[in-house]
Amino acid sequence: MLAFTSLVQENCADLPSGSETHRHLQMMLQNIRKMGTIIDELLLLAGAHQMKAGVREPLDMETIGAEALQRLTQIIEEHEAKITVPPSWPIAVGYGP
């Protein structure tokens, strides 16, 4: 779906950037990428669930939080959310991936 939508967008490159078709293609690309991310994360979660419970390690919560914020940037901007990040993160133990 991503390749096809990208191809359509390339073939419609002469459309004005503010046109309805251009906006719809942009929205399609964003949603396809989101869907891919969700699928990847669900597969990762399923793999973590199958791991033995004994495989745990200290986690870098600051990095994990920053990555989550990065993935949510568009939603945060759309809803004008204000995110407060703690000055220090608690120690968490778990399966990193």
C-alpha positions, 0 to 999 in steps of 0.5 A: 500500500505504501509503495502504491500510494507513493507511486500515485503521489509521484504521478500527481506531483504536478497537482497544487500542494494545497489541493484536496487530492494532494491532502488526501494522498498525504493523509493516506501516506501518514495512515499507512505509515502509522499502520505499519508502526502499529503492526511492527509494535504488535509483532514485537509485543507478541515476541516479548510475550513469548520470551521467558519471564526471567529475561529482564534487565534495567531499562533506560526510561528516558530513551524509551520516553523520548522514542514514544514522544517522537512516534506521537509527535503528529498526534501531540501537535494535532491535539495541541497536547502539553507533555511534561517530562520528569527531571529524572526517571524511575528505575524500571526492569523489563524486556527492553525491545 
